[in-house]
Amino acid sequence: MILAGDIGGTKTILALFDWKHERVESVRERTFASADFKSLEEVVAEFLKPPTKSEAPAEEEAEADAPEPVAEPPEEPPAIDAACFGVAGPIIENRCKTTNLPWVVDGTALATYLKVGQVRLLNDLEATAYGLLVLRPDEFVVLNAGAARPVQPAAAMALIAAGTGLGEAILFGDGAAYHPMPSEGGHASFAPTSDLEIDLLRHLRSSYLHVSYERVLSGAGLHAIYEFLRDTKRNEPTWLAERIKVGDPAAVIAEAGLAGQSELCQQALDMFASIYGAEAGNLALKALALNGLYVGGGIAPKLIPKLTDGTFVRAFSAKGRYKALLNSIPIRVIMNPKTALLGAASVASRLQPTQAA
């Protein structure tokens, strides 16, 4: 049995898999609020506890004269052969100080804690990249079909994912397989491509010494774009201000914009999609990702109507002399929210003693 995890600042997903060679469904899976725990070890301990009677599905009330149930021995915790965790933060020597949590995740310490030979830590986008390799065709939405040419085994793919933050990764091909490479590209400096985006940068620089792409391409970034447009255009309806005040701002802005309820929210989504496409194009050029640019993270699946209207793809390919090259690159949105978990599981399966050949 292998243990896999997707560790984020907001939530931690853990799962057990009986994964030998091919993708399988998890045997057990739970989601935890990361902030409720002081360390990953605490989350793992809670997850590996056998289910209690109170956690079992409620049964109909027994009749008064029914015999008392016979006590069963407690369930033994599952034997773990190997484990792998995708973690939101830079992994250095199999150790990570998480970006949005006061945790230090140490693969060697976790291996000792779990009493297994190996625990591998991956950057969360690196885990998503591994998961991308085991997804089915129906788990993507195509934004750009690209050129009708055969896949080039030695060419690269690239992955960009906006959610709580912004992650980027490159998958380079050696002719036989793809090898995901982690990065912290989401923290590179935001580069405006229009006069309005230059004004957005000036607006953000009043609050931040360094304005990264993550400051714009994230849930908080969509809210920041909205606030910039609101302060510039001063046409925020009262009902919208009240909904943003009591709800998740990014979710409210996205919902109102997609439904056509607010011109201000529509403008914010236009700007967000354009900047997202432009940075995806930057990444595709840097990786020369001829075999595809993939869009992951929690935001893209919720904005499919916006991403498929052409705004993203036009900004992606608006690179002057390289427009034709970028138009030839396939662009797909990852729709499976468990992709990072599947990626961690696929890596853990290769760490098992039976697989270490």
QUITAGI-V395554 format. One record per residue. N is the residue number from 0. RES is the residue in one small letter. D_FIRST is the distance of its C-alpha to the first C-alpha in Angstrom with 1 decimal. Layout:
((N;RES;D_FIRST) (N;RES;D_FIRST))
//
This chain:
((0;m;0.0) (1;i;3.8) (2;l;6.9) (3;a;10.0) (4;g;13.5) (5;d;17.1) (6;i;19.5) (7;g;23.1) (8;g;26.3) (9;t;26.5) (10;k;23.0) (11;t;19.4) (12;i;16.7) (13;l;13.1) (14;a;10.3) (15;l;6.7) (16;f;5.9) (17;d;5.0) (18;w;7.2) (19;k;9.0) (20;h;12.5) (21;e;13.9) (22;r;13.5) (23;v;12.0) (24;e;12.5) (25;s;10.3) (26;v;9.2) (27;r;10.8) (28;e;13.1) (29;r;16.0) (30;t;18.9) (31;f;20.8) (32;a;24.2) (33;s;23.8) (34;a;27.3) (35;d;26.5) (36;f;24.5) (37;k;25.7) (38;s;22.6) (39;l;19.1) (40;e;18.1) (41;e;19.9) (42;v;18.0) (43;v;14.6) (44;a;16.0) (45;e;17.4) (46;f;14.3) (47;l;12.2) (48;k;15.3) (49;p;15.2) (50;p;17.5) (51;t;21.1) (52;k;23.9) (53;s;25.5) (54;e;22.5) (55;a;22.5) (56;p;24.8) (57;a;28.5) (58;e;30.1) (59;e;33.8) (60;e;35.9) (61;a;36.4) (62;e;39.9) (63;a;41.9) (64;d;42.2) (65;a;38.6) (66;p;37.1) (67;e;34.7) (68;p;31.0) (69;v;29.6) (70;a;27.3) (71;e;23.7) (72;p;21.8) (73;p;19.4) (74;e;15.8) (75;e;13.6) (76;p;11.2) (77;p;7.5) (78;a;6.5) (79;i;5.2) (80;d;5.7) (81;a;7.4) (82;a;9.0) (83;c;12.0) (84;f;14.7) (85;g;17.8) (86;v;20.7) (87;a;24.2) (88;g;26.2) (89;p;27.0) (90;i;24.5) (91;i;26.4) (92;e;25.0) (93;n;21.5) (94;r;23.1) (95;c;24.4) (96;k;27.1) (97;t;26.4) (98;t;29.4) (99;n;29.7) (100;l;28.1) (101;p;29.2) (102;w;25.8) (103;v;25.0) (104;v;21.4) (105;d;20.9) (106;g;17.9) (107;t;19.0) (108;a;19.5) (109;l;16.1) (110;a;14.5) (111;t;16.9) (112;y;16.1) (113;l;12.3) (114;k;13.1) (115;v;11.1) (116;g;13.1) (117;q;13.1) (118;v;13.2) (119;r;15.1) (120;l;17.5) (121;l;19.2) (122;n;22.3) (123;d;21.8) (124;l;23.9) (125;e;22.2) (126;a;18.8) (127;t;20.9) (128;a;22.4) (129;y;19.1) (130;g;18.4) (131;l;21.9) (132;l;21.2) (133;v;18.9) (134;l;21.2) (135;r;23.4) (136;p;27.2) (137;d;27.7) (138;e;25.7) (139;f;28.6) (140;v;32.3) (141;v;34.7) (142;l;37.3) (143;n;38.9) (144;a;38.5) (145;g;39.9) (146;a;41.7) (147;a;41.4) (148;r;40.3) (149;p;37.4) (150;v;34.4) (151;q;35.1) (152;p;32.2) (153;a;33.5) (154;a;34.1) (155;a;32.2) (156;m;30.7) (157;a;30.7) (158;l;29.1) (159;i;30.8) (160;a;29.5) (161;a;31.6) (162;g;30.3) (163;t;30.6) (164;g;31.5) (165;l;31.9) (166;g;29.4) (167;e;30.0) (168;a;28.3) (169;i;29.3) (170;l;27.4) (171;f;29.5) (172;g;29.5) (173;d;30.3) (174;g;31.2) (175;a;27.8) (176;a;25.2) (177;y;25.2) (178;h;24.4) (179;p;24.1) (180;m;26.4) (181;p;26.4) (182;s;29.7) (183;e;31.6) (184;g;34.0) (185;g;34.2) (186;h;36.2) (187;a;38.9) (188;s;42.3) (189;f;43.2) (190;a;45.8) (191;p;48.0) (192;t;49.3) (193;s;52.1) (194;d;54.8) (195;l;52.9) (196;e;49.7) (197;i;52.0) (198;d;53.2) (199;l;49.6) (200;l;49.0) (201;r;52.1) (202;h;51.1) (203;l;47.7) (204;r;49.3) (205;s;51.2) (206;s;48.0) (207;y;45.9) (208;l;46.9) (209;h;44.3) (210;v;43.5) (211;s;40.3) (212;y;39.0) (213;e;36.4) (214;r;39.5) (215;v;40.3) (216;l;37.2) (217;s;35.1) (218;g;35.5) (219;a;37.9) (220;g;39.5) (221;l;40.4) (222;h;42.0) (223;a;43.9) (224;i;45.2) (225;y;46.4) (226;e;48.1) (227;f;49.9) (228;l;51.2) (229;r;52.1) (230;d;54.1) (231;t;55.7) (232;k;56.6) (233;r;57.0) (234;n;56.3) (235;e;53.5) (236;p;54.1) (237;t;54.0) (238;w;51.5) (239;l;49.1) (240;a;49.6) (241;e;48.9) (242;r;45.7) (243;i;44.4) (244;k;45.4) (245;v;43.3) (246;g;40.3) (247;d;37.9) (248;p;40.5) (249;a;38.5) (250;a;37.5) (251;v;41.1) (252;i;42.5) (253;a;40.3) (254;e;40.9) (255;a;44.7) (256;g;44.9) (257;l;43.1) (258;a;45.2) (259;g;48.4) (260;q;49.3) (261;s;50.1) (262;e;51.7) (263;l;50.5) (264;c;46.8) (265;q;47.3) (266;q;48.8) (267;a;45.9) (268;l;43.4) (269;d;45.6) (270;m;45.6) (271;f;41.9) (272;a;41.1) (273;s;43.7) (274;i;42.5) (275;y;38.9) (276;g;40.1) (277;a;42.2) (278;e;39.4) (279;a;37.1) (280;g;40.0) (281;n;40.3) (282;l;36.6) (283;a;37.0) (284;l;40.1) (285;k;38.6) (286;a;35.7) (287;l;37.9) (288;a;35.1) (289;l;36.6) (290;n;33.5) (291;g;33.0) (292;l;32.9) (293;y;30.1) (294;v;30.6) (295;g;27.6) (296;g;27.4) (297;g;28.2) (298;i;32.0) (299;a;32.5) (300;p;31.1) (301;k;33.5) (302;l;36.4) (303;i;36.2) (304;p;39.9) (305;k;41.0) (306;l;39.0) (307;t;40.2) (308;d;43.9) (309;g;44.4) (310;t;44.6) (311;f;41.4) (312;v;42.1) (313;r;45.7) (314;a;44.8) (315;f;42.0) (316;s;44.6) (317;a;47.6) (318;k;47.7) (319;g;51.2) (320;r;51.4) (321;y;47.6) (322;k;47.6) (323;a;47.5) (324;l;44.6) (325;l;42.6) (326;n;43.5) (327;s;42.0) (328;i;38.5) (329;p;36.2) (330;i;35.0) (331;r;32.1) (332;v;30.7) (333;i;26.9) (334;m;26.7) (335;n;22.9) (336;p;22.4) (337;k;18.6) (338;t;19.2) (339;a;18.3) (340;l;14.9) (341;l;14.3) (342;g;15.7) (343;a;13.4) (344;a;10.3) (345;s;12.2) (346;v;13.0) (347;a;9.7) (348;s;8.7) (349;r;11.8) (350;l;11.2) (351;q;8.8) (352;p;11.3) (353;t;11.3) (354;q;12.4) (355;a;14.8) (356;a;17.9))
//
